[in-house]
Amino acid sequence: MSEDKKVSIQVENVLKRIESKDLSSKELINYFNNIINHDSISDWEREVLTKTVEVKLRVNFPNVATRILGGKGGKAQEILEDIFASLEKEFDWTQNRVGNRVKVCGSMINGTNYICWYISYKNSDGFNTGFHYIQKSPKDDPMFEIDFRGVGKQKDVQRKVDHFPIELREDAINFYKIYLSQLI
């Protein structure tokens, strides 16, 4: 681990307290505000601490977390809107058999995934490709999922699924473009 990604003993102790204690939403918000306003911790320590508080808030106090931190899917929507805007300029989406917009996944609605938003293209031949932003649980890192599958009469076509860390956004987009090129 690089020197700038280490946490001090004091920060390690605070992390343990946040993770192990049964804190109220008010206490977690106080921790969050103190972390943001504390000048003597590094950016990496601040990021680790705020993520820990956010996870605890989102798991234990989802309504408070939404009010304070915003909707859990807001970042996913924003990222996918940006990606879709660039893809819309490069590809002709007029023959898409499904909506040309960022959509919420059924897996987020039914609780299978904590966050899941996607873009998809389905052609008239019964093939579909999707670009998903997925986070399995508040504790997991989000990822991009790219899939290609047959639907309807093509449902017997083996579904292909690839995952990319969020940090490899451009790689994921380029991979998705390959599938779009095959379908459009």
ZANUDO-758027 format. One line per 2 residues: their letters; for each residue x negated, z, y of N, C-alpha, C. Coordinates in nm, 4 decimals, m for minus. Each point is the difference from the previous one (the first is absolute). Example, Ala and Ser with C-alpha at 12.3 -4.5 7.8 and 13.67 -1.06 7.14 Angstrom:
<pts>
as = m1.3190 0.7800 m0.5690 0.0890 0.0000 0.1190 m0.0900 0.0000 0.1200 ~ 0.0350 m0.0720 0.1050 m0.0820 0.0060 0.1190 0.0770 0.0730 0.1090;
</pts>
This chain:
<pts>
ms = m0.0858 0.0000 m0.1181 0.0858 0.0000 0.1181 m0.0895 0.0000 0.1232 ~ 0.0323 m0.0863 0.0958 m0.0829 m0.0078 0.1195 0.0160 0.1259 0.0842;
ed = m0.0981 0.0230 0.0840 m0.0045 0.1204 0.0827 0.1245 0.0130 0.0879 ~ 0.0495 m0.1112 0.0539 0.1161 0.0051 0.0886 0.1317 0.0204 m0.0752;
kk = m0.0030 m0.0049 m0.1338 0.1218 0.0198 m0.0787 m0.0008 0.1325 m0.0756 ~ m0.0834 0.0901 0.0417 m0.0007 0.1343 m0.0569 0.0838 0.0915 0.0876;
vs = 0.0534 0.1037 m0.0604 0.0750 0.0987 0.0779 m0.0759 0.1315 0.0007 ~ 0.0105 0.0714 0.1094 m0.0679 0.1283 0.0146 0.0676 0.1052 m0.0878;
iq = m0.0658 0.1110 m0.0166 0.0556 0.1104 m0.0788 0.1286 0.0511 0.0645 ~ 0.0011 0.0077 0.1335 0.1201 0.0464 0.0710 0.1180 m0.0934 m0.0261;
ve = m0.0249 m0.1299 0.0064 0.1068 m0.0970 m0.0243 0.0441 0.0066 m0.1465 ~ m0.0937 0.0144 m0.0909 0.0325 0.0145 m0.1421 0.0918 0.1207 m0.0217;
nv = m0.0278 0.1102 0.0681 0.0836 0.1203 m0.0111 0.1406 m0.0254 0.0553 ~ 0.0095 m0.0704 0.1103 0.1308 m0.0322 0.0571 0.0778 m0.0909 m0.0959;
lk = m0.0675 m0.0981 m0.0570 0.0648 m0.0882 m0.0980 0.0572 0.0805 m0.1172 ~ m0.0788 0.0932 m0.0510 0.0459 0.0833 m0.1125 0.1225 0.0819 0.0390;
ri = m0.0018 0.0546 0.1235 0.1143 0.0781 0.0472 0.1256 m0.0862 0.0084 ~ m0.0137 m0.1182 0.0575 0.1155 m0.0898 0.0157 0.0550 m0.0400 m0.1368;
es = m0.0891 m0.0335 m0.0931 0.0429 m0.0467 m0.1316 0.0578 0.1107 m0.0880 ~ m0.0528 0.1219 0.0123 0.0386 0.1051 m0.0939 0.1110 0.0926 0.0504;
kd = 0.0155 0.0142 0.1306 0.1008 0.0918 0.0532 0.1358 m0.0667 0.0095 ~ 0.1021 0.0817 m0.0096 0.1372 m0.0461 0.0170 0.0330 0.0111 0.1485;
ls = m0.0333 m0.1047 0.0756 0.0140 0.0024 0.1452 0.1354 m0.0538 0.0443 ~ 0.0510 0.0544 0.1097 0.1248 m0.0497 0.0574 m0.0278 m0.1289 0.0771;
sk = 0.1057 m0.0721 0.0339 m0.0184 m0.1227 0.0782 m0.0614 0.0320 0.1357 ~ 0.0391 0.1118 0.0587 m0.0558 0.0407 0.1299 m0.1501 0.0262 m0.0116;
el = m0.0411 0.0664 m0.1073 m0.1433 0.0264 m0.0203 m0.0776 m0.1304 m0.0203 ~ 0.0571 m0.0925 m0.0746 m0.0667 m0.1290 m0.0225 m0.0115 m0.0795 0.1300;
in = 0.1042 0.0037 0.0815 m0.0055 m0.0685 0.1300 m0.1059 0.0633 0.0892 ~ m0.0109 0.1318 m0.0035 m0.1050 0.0683 0.0773 m0.1387 m0.0422 m0.0483;
yf = m0.0176 m0.0071 m0.1305 m0.1273 m0.0479 m0.0543 m0.0277 m0.1415 0.0515 ~ 0.1005 m0.0859 m0.0087 m0.0150 m0.1388 0.0428 m0.0440 m0.0078 0.1468;
nn = 0.0695 0.0721 0.0859 m0.0343 m0.0002 0.1423 m0.1392 0.0564 0.0256 ~ m0.0353 0.1060 m0.0695 m0.1346 0.0583 0.0157 m0.1083 m0.0969 m0.0458;
ii = 0.0263 m0.0696 m0.1065 m0.0974 m0.0973 m0.0516 m0.0212 m0.1119 0.1020 ~ 0.1081 m0.0511 0.0529 m0.0078 m0.1099 0.0974 m0.0761 0.0446 0.1255;
nh = 0.0214 0.1225 0.0422 m0.0585 0.0489 0.1254 m0.1366 0.0666 m0.0152 ~ m0.0491 0.0143 m0.1215 m0.1277 0.0689 m0.0231 m0.1153 m0.0967 0.0231;
ds = m0.0864 0.0326 0.0965 m0.1098 m0.0899 0.0390 m0.1224 0.0049 m0.0898 ~ m0.0209 0.1087 m0.0707 m0.1274 0.0164 m0.0706 m0.0011 m0.0540 m0.1437;
is = 0.1079 m0.0643 m0.0431 m0.0020 m0.0591 m0.1335 m0.0231 m0.1503 0.0118 ~ m0.0578 m0.0569 m0.1031 m0.0288 m0.1442 0.0008 0.1292 m0.0792 m0.0202;
dw = m0.0064 m0.1285 0.0292 0.1161 m0.0874 m0.0208 0.0409 m0.0013 m0.1471 ~ m0.0998 m0.0017 m0.0889 0.0291 0.0010 m0.1438 0.0716 0.1286 m0.0398;
er = m0.0473 0.1143 0.0485 0.0649 0.1278 m0.0310 0.1428 0.0016 0.0540 ~ 0.0183 m0.0519 0.1210 0.1334 m0.0057 0.0606 0.0931 m0.0857 m0.0871;
ev = m0.0508 m0.1122 m0.0473 0.0800 m0.0886 m0.0837 0.0394 0.0679 m0.1312 ~ m0.0954 0.0658 m0.0636 0.0268 0.0692 m0.1268 0.1019 0.1117 0.0200;
lt = m0.0166 0.0759 0.1051 0.0917 0.1113 0.0272 0.1408 m0.0491 0.0344 ~ 0.0104 m0.0996 0.0868 0.1336 m0.0469 0.0381 0.0714 m0.0638 m0.1185;
kt = m0.0739 m0.0714 m0.0852 0.0616 m0.0598 m0.1193 0.0541 0.1098 m0.0919 ~ m0.0752 0.1070 m0.0154 0.0427 0.1106 m0.0853 0.1275 0.0648 0.0540;
ve = 0.0034 0.0216 0.1307 0.1197 0.0582 0.0623 0.1174 m0.0971 m0.0123 ~ m0.0249 m0.1281 0.0232 0.1070 m0.0993 m0.0082 0.0604 m0.0041 m0.1398;
vk = m0.0849 m0.0006 m0.1016 0.0501 m0.0032 m0.1379 0.0878 0.1216 m0.0272 ~ m0.0467 0.1167 0.0407 0.0757 0.1229 m0.0237 0.1341 m0.0034 0.0746;
lr = m0.0015 m0.0490 0.1243 0.1248 m0.0121 0.0756 0.0954 m0.0989 m0.0665 ~ m0.0523 m0.1171 m0.0392 0.0873 m0.1030 m0.0578 0.0582 0.0423 m0.1348;
vn = m0.0758 0.0771 m0.0771 0.0497 0.0461 m0.1304 0.0996 0.1141 0.0169 ~ m0.0354 0.0992 0.0819 0.0808 0.1216 0.0100 0.1070 m0.0035 0.1085;
fp = m0.0221 m0.0766 0.1050 0.0923 m0.0036 0.1132 0.0180 m0.1443 0.0495 ~ 0.0593 m0.0873 m0.0822 0.0070 m0.1420 0.0358 0.0707 m0.0281 0.1326;
nv = 0.1064 0.0728 0.0313 0.0712 m0.0237 0.1258 m0.0862 0.0364 0.1200 ~ m0.0702 0.1115 m0.0099 m0.0901 0.0418 0.1082 m0.1134 m0.1010 0.0131;
at = m0.0538 m0.0439 m0.1112 m0.1100 m0.0973 0.0020 0.0438 m0.1298 0.0678 ~ 0.1192 m0.0465 m0.0306 0.0502 m0.1226 0.0627 0.0150 0.0201 0.1504;
ri = 0.0530 0.1142 0.0396 0.0189 0.0285 0.1425 m0.1333 0.0077 0.0739 ~ m0.0988 0.0645 m0.0593 m0.1294 0.0219 0.0651 m0.0938 m0.1199 m0.0162;
lg = m0.0077 m0.0553 m0.1205 m0.1000 m0.1026 m0.0318 0.0565 m0.1415 m0.0047 ~ 0.1306 m0.0128 0.0063 0.0613 m0.1319 m0.0104 0.0399 m0.0287 m0.1433;
gk = 0.0754 m0.1067 m0.0172 0.0463 m0.0387 m0.1335 m0.1157 m0.0307 m0.0926 ~ 0.0166 0.0342 m0.1245 m0.1090 m0.0173 m0.0957 m0.0359 m0.1457 m0.0229;
gg = 0.0934 m0.0896 0.0210 m0.0268 m0.1414 m0.0231 m0.0381 m0.0779 0.1248 ~ m0.0081 0.0654 0.1129 m0.0284 m0.0687 0.1254 m0.1312 m0.0763 m0.0001;
ka = m0.1034 0.0618 m0.0520 m0.1309 m0.0651 m0.0042 0.0031 m0.1219 m0.0933 ~ 0.0647 0.0162 m0.1142 0.0111 m0.1114 m0.0955 0.0739 m0.1170 0.0635;
qe = 0.1102 0.0280 0.0664 0.0769 m0.1050 0.0654 m0.0844 m0.0711 0.1054 ~ m0.0684 0.0771 0.0802 m0.0821 m0.0569 0.1069 m0.1085 m0.0918 m0.0559;
il = m0.0683 0.0452 m0.1027 m0.1066 m0.0803 m0.0621 0.0567 m0.1284 m0.0587 ~ 0.1109 0.0125 m0.0735 0.0588 m0.1189 m0.0626 0.0609 m0.0958 0.1025;
ed = 0.0561 0.0522 0.1075 0.0515 m0.0874 0.1069 m0.1132 m0.0838 0.0571 ~ m0.1149 0.0627 0.0207 m0.1167 m0.0703 0.0526 m0.0477 m0.1074 m0.0990;
if = m0.0065 0.0360 m0.1265 m0.0432 m0.0946 m0.1038 0.1001 m0.1152 m0.0101 ~ 0.1299 0.0327 m0.0002 0.1015 m0.1043 m0.0119 m0.0043 m0.0964 0.1188;
as = m0.0231 0.0525 0.1200 m0.0072 m0.0860 0.1190 m0.1106 m0.1045 m0.0151 ~ m0.1141 0.0415 m0.0558 m0.1089 m0.0971 m0.0180 0.0299 m0.0981 m0.1135;
le = 0.0626 0.0474 m0.1075 0.0349 m0.0879 m0.1115 0.1082 m0.1002 0.0398 ~ 0.0897 0.0420 0.0856 0.1087 m0.0863 0.0455 m0.0533 m0.1190 0.0812;
ke = m0.1104 0.0221 0.0679 m0.0630 m0.1077 0.0776 m0.0721 m0.0992 m0.0906 ~ m0.0502 0.0487 m0.1119 m0.0813 m0.0827 m0.0894 0.0816 m0.0732 m0.1067;
fd = 0.1132 0.0567 m0.0401 0.0808 m0.0572 m0.1081 0.1421 m0.0284 0.0483 ~ 0.0640 m0.0975 m0.0624 0.1386 m0.0349 0.0302 0.0931 0.0848 m0.0885;
wt = 0.0689 0.0930 0.0608 0.0858 0.0922 m0.0732 0.1462 m0.0458 m0.0029 ~ 0.0286 m0.1204 0.0464 0.1392 m0.0437 0.0129 0.0725 m0.0145 m0.1340;
qn = m0.0744 m0.0225 m0.1073 0.0638 m0.0165 m0.1313 0.0012 0.1296 m0.0820 ~ m0.0362 0.1113 0.0623 m0.0005 0.1291 m0.0684 0.1423 0.0378 m0.0393;
rv = 0.0200 0.0344 m0.1262 0.1323 0.0351 m0.0519 0.0371 0.1467 0.0244 ~ m0.0929 0.0761 0.0554 0.0267 0.1398 0.0353 m0.0349 0.0193 0.1479;
gn = 0.0390 0.1103 0.0580 m0.0164 0.0225 0.1429 m0.1433 m0.0080 0.0497 ~ m0.0167 m0.0654 0.1154 m0.1307 m0.0118 0.0647 m0.0205 0.1196 0.0934;
rv = m0.0320 0.1131 m0.0584 m0.0206 0.1222 0.0782 m0.0657 0.1054 m0.0887 ~ m0.0409 0.1075 0.0616 m0.0530 0.1147 m0.0736 0.1190 0.0813 m0.0489;
kv = m0.0028 0.0337 m0.1300 0.1138 0.0676 m0.0621 m0.0448 0.1275 m0.0704 ~ 0.0922 0.0933 m0.0140 m0.0271 0.1233 m0.0736 0.0208 m0.0262 m0.1486;
cg = m0.0884 0.0542 m0.0829 0.0104 m0.0159 m0.1462 0.1073 0.0931 m0.0567 ~ 0.0620 m0.0448 m0.1047 0.0934 0.0859 m0.0714 m0.0692 0.1235 m0.0565;
sm = m0.1306 m0.0137 m0.0315 m0.0737 0.1131 m0.0570 m0.0201 0.1129 0.1009 ~ 0.0076 m0.0304 0.1292 m0.0070 0.1066 0.1004 0.1384 0.0638 0.0153;
in = 0.1024 m0.0828 m0.0054 0.1356 0.0512 0.0126 0.0340 0.0931 m0.1159 ~ m0.0414 m0.0371 m0.1230 0.0332 0.0847 m0.1156 m0.1022 0.1115 m0.0245;
gt = m0.1071 0.0035 0.0799 m0.0970 0.1091 m0.0095 m0.1161 m0.0235 m0.0948 ~ m0.0067 m0.1162 m0.0643 m0.1120 m0.0290 m0.0895 m0.1315 m0.0036 0.0774;
ny = 0.0020 m0.0620 0.1181 m0.1160 m0.0034 0.0892 0.0333 0.0736 0.1288 ~ m0.0965 0.0717 0.0523 0.0176 0.0721 0.1257 0.0205 m0.0993 0.1147;
ic = m0.0850 m0.1032 0.0055 0.0135 m0.1066 0.0989 m0.0139 m0.1336 m0.0731 ~ 0.0881 m0.0926 0.0309 m0.0111 m0.1354 m0.0532 0.0779 m0.0950 0.0894;
wy = m0.0726 m0.0890 0.0661 0.0569 m0.1068 0.0821 m0.0657 m0.1290 m0.0456 ~ 0.0676 m0.1138 0.0210 m0.0570 m0.1239 m0.0516 0.0473 m0.1239 0.0759;
is = m0.0749 m0.1077 m0.0238 0.0323 m0.1356 0.0427 0.0091 m0.0795 m0.1299 ~ 0.0931 m0.0948 m0.0085 0.0033 m0.0806 m0.1221 0.0437 m0.1432 0.0293;
yk = m0.0382 m0.0860 m0.0927 0.0399 m0.1408 0.0062 0.0472 m0.0405 m0.1383 ~ 0.1184 m0.0613 m0.0054 0.0541 m0.0509 m0.1261 0.0352 m0.1468 0.0214;
ns = m0.0507 m0.0849 m0.0879 0.0293 m0.1431 0.0143 0.1199 m0.0401 m0.0858 ~ 0.0422 m0.1242 0.0127 0.1181 m0.0497 m0.0724 m0.0261 m0.0182 m0.1496;
dg = m0.1273 0.0022 m0.0404 m0.0339 m0.0129 m0.1421 0.0048 0.1332 m0.0736 ~ 0.0289 0.1100 0.0715 0.0129 0.1301 m0.0645 m0.1295 0.0790 m0.0097;
fn = m0.0906 m0.0232 0.0930 m0.1232 0.0795 0.0032 m0.0032 0.0820 0.1274 ~ m0.0505 0.1205 m0.0117 m0.0017 0.0938 0.1113 m0.1381 0.0624 0.0114;
tg = m0.0439 0.0211 0.1255 m0.1225 0.0748 0.0239 0.0272 0.1025 0.1091 ~ m0.0564 0.1177 m0.0164 0.0229 0.1075 0.0955 m0.1289 0.0651 0.0456;
fh = 0.0022 0.0468 0.1232 m0.1107 0.0735 0.0604 0.0573 0.1360 0.0373 ~ m0.0419 0.1035 m0.0734 0.0564 0.1344 0.0159 m0.1008 0.0969 0.0621;
yi = 0.0516 0.0926 0.0788 m0.0759 0.1162 0.0471 0.0607 0.1168 m0.0759 ~ m0.0798 0.0624 m0.0866 0.0527 0.1044 m0.0887 m0.0822 0.1275 0.0129;
qk = 0.0711 0.1116 0.0002 m0.0635 0.1317 m0.0116 0.0847 0.0776 m0.1000 ~ m0.0594 0.0315 m0.1149 0.0747 0.0626 m0.1099 0.0566 0.1375 0.0378;
sp = m0.0814 0.0833 0.0674 0.0421 0.1333 0.0421 m0.0713 0.0328 0.1312 ~ 0.0426 0.1041 0.0702 m0.0680 0.0355 0.1252 m0.1490 0.0311 m0.0200;
kd = m0.0370 0.0397 m0.1190 m0.1398 0.0365 m0.0269 m0.0870 m0.1197 m0.0352 ~ 0.0627 m0.1113 m0.0387 m0.0749 m0.1198 m0.0395 m0.0342 m0.0850 0.1207;
dp = m0.1093 m0.0739 m0.0103 m0.0343 m0.0964 0.1037 0.0909 m0.1211 m0.0139 ~ 0.0404 m0.0587 0.1118 0.0796 m0.1224 m0.0087 m0.0846 m0.1156 m0.0496;
mf = 0.0663 m0.1049 m0.0472 m0.0697 m0.1186 m0.0493 0.0888 m0.1224 0.0225 ~ m0.0623 m0.1156 m0.0093 0.0749 m0.1252 0.0003 0.0170 m0.0428 m0.1444;
ei = 0.1175 m0.0499 m0.0325 0.0267 m0.0549 m0.1320 0.0490 m0.1438 0.0195 ~ m0.0648 m0.0923 m0.0685 0.0378 m0.1409 0.0050 0.0522 m0.0364 m0.1381;
df = 0.1207 m0.0575 m0.0047 0.0520 m0.0389 m0.1308 0.0488 m0.1443 0.0008 ~ 0.0065 m0.0547 m0.1186 0.0486 m0.1366 m0.0239 0.0820 0.0068 m0.1272;
rg = 0.1229 m0.0537 0.0050 0.0845 0.0086 m0.1191 0.1034 m0.1101 0.0000 ~ 0.0514 m0.0250 m0.1175 0.1126 m0.0898 m0.0148 0.1280 0.0809 0.0054;
vg = 0.1047 m0.0582 0.0581 0.1305 0.0662 0.0059 0.1056 m0.1000 m0.0457 ~ 0.1162 0.0497 m0.0329 0.1069 m0.0892 m0.0468 m0.0428 m0.0721 m0.1268;
kq = 0.0051 m0.1341 0.0020 m0.0371 m0.0797 m0.1171 m0.1482 0.0130 m0.0339 ~ m0.0789 0.0454 0.0937 m0.1452 0.0148 m0.0204 m0.0394 0.1442 m0.0338;
kd = 0.0984 0.0835 m0.0315 m0.0289 0.1430 m0.0198 m0.0976 0.0287 m0.1146 ~ m0.0208 m0.0947 m0.0887 m0.0942 0.0204 m0.1109 m0.1457 m0.0154 0.0417;
vq = m0.0230 m0.0485 0.1214 m0.1379 m0.0146 0.0498 m0.0581 0.1400 0.0216 ~ m0.1164 0.0216 m0.0569 m0.0672 0.1303 0.0088 m0.0226 0.0392 0.1464;
rk = 0.0398 0.1199 0.0367 m0.0221 0.0509 0.1359 m0.1472 0.0349 0.0176 ~ m0.0571 m0.0448 0.1106 m0.1393 0.0319 0.0329 0.0020 0.0960 0.1181;
vd = m0.0773 0.1087 m0.0091 m0.0040 0.1002 0.1064 m0.1453 0.0362 0.0280 ~ m0.0372 m0.0039 0.1266 m0.1344 0.0397 0.0427 0.0107 0.1017 0.1129;
hf = m0.0920 0.0946 0.0009 m0.0006 0.1057 0.1021 m0.1264 m0.0077 0.0849 ~ 0.0167 0.0311 0.1270 m0.1108 0.0021 0.0950 0.0088 0.1268 0.0841;
pi = m0.1124 0.0672 0.0212 0.0016 0.1126 0.0944 0.0354 m0.0523 0.1396 ~ 0.0601 0.0823 0.0809 0.0403 m0.0387 0.1355 m0.1194 m0.0528 0.0798;
el = m0.1171 0.0531 m0.0269 m0.1203 m0.0420 0.0714 m0.0360 m0.1464 m0.0284 ~ 0.0508 m0.0565 m0.1084 m0.0277 m0.1393 m0.0356 0.1192 m0.0897 0.0370;
re = 0.0559 0.0260 0.1149 0.1173 m0.0729 0.0502 m0.0215 m0.1515 m0.0031 ~ m0.1116 m0.0472 0.0534 m0.0234 m0.1448 0.0061 m0.0111 m0.0616 m0.1394;
da = m0.0619 0.0717 m0.0921 m0.0079 m0.0489 m0.1383 0.1395 m0.0120 m0.0613 ~ 0.0830 0.1000 0.0248 0.1374 m0.0023 m0.0526 0.0780 m0.1172 0.0597;
in = m0.0138 m0.0206 0.1306 0.0704 m0.1107 0.0656 m0.0467 m0.1335 m0.0571 ~ m0.1301 m0.0165 m0.0147 m0.0531 m0.1259 m0.0548 0.0488 m0.0238 m0.1425;
fy = 0.0076 0.1057 m0.0782 0.0517 m0.0119 m0.1371 0.1470 m0.0422 0.0018 ~ 0.0769 0.0606 0.0884 0.1425 m0.0344 0.0118 0.0183 m0.1454 0.0442;
ki = m0.0873 m0.0455 0.0860 0.0070 m0.1388 0.0476 m0.0150 m0.0998 m0.1167 ~ m0.0770 0.0356 m0.0995 m0.0146 m0.0868 m0.1180 0.1354 m0.0177 m0.0679;
yl = 0.0721 0.1104 m0.0204 0.1319 m0.0070 m0.0616 0.0983 m0.0769 0.0887 ~ m0.0035 0.0280 0.1312 0.0895 m0.0728 0.0897 m0.0265 m0.1499 m0.0051;
sq = m0.1260 m0.0382 m0.0052 m0.0367 m0.1425 m0.0073 0.0576 m0.0656 m0.1247 ~ 0.0091 0.0755 m0.1086 0.0547 m0.0538 m0.1251 0.1527 m0.0147 0.0058;
li = 0.0661 0.0843 0.0800 0.1461 0.0010 0.0009 0.0637 m0.0820 0.1123 ~ m0.0704 m0.0128 0.1100 0.0596 m0.0673 0.1168 m0.0334 m0.1477 m0.0021;
</pts>
